[in-house]
Amino acid sequence: MTHVPLSAYQETLGMIYFARMLSKIRLHAVGDLREDFHENLGTGLDGRCVDFLRVSYADLCAQLLSGGDDEELLRWCYTNGRELSTGDLFIWNQYLRKVGWNDGVSEILVRRKQESGLAGHTEIQTMVDYFDYDEGRKS
């Protein structure tokens, strides 16, 4: 049986999305990540997240596989990339909460909603909202 990752809204030390990315890495490592996630591992929002933290996805994966919980891994990113200030966290979280709403990702959101049979759900306005519907956390 394969699984979906955690919600993008899950916070780690005040940062949304990071726990979702780690969840995908962990599930993939044990062969338990839903197949449609495989192609985009380390790209898209994962890539934007590691870029924002200024660490490489490959290095983060290696660190995760050597152990540590989500908070320890985010602290590792702070040490090996950059530490996020309260302002940085605010900017990141606000950005993530709005990805897909009247921006360059809007077309992708429309396409994903159509492919998933969710085109009629007008309440889905952002990618992180889409994730929760597509992955069964909301209906």
Beta strands, then each sheet from edge to edge (+ up, - down):
strand 1: 11-12
strand 2: 15-16
sheet 1: 1+ 2-
end
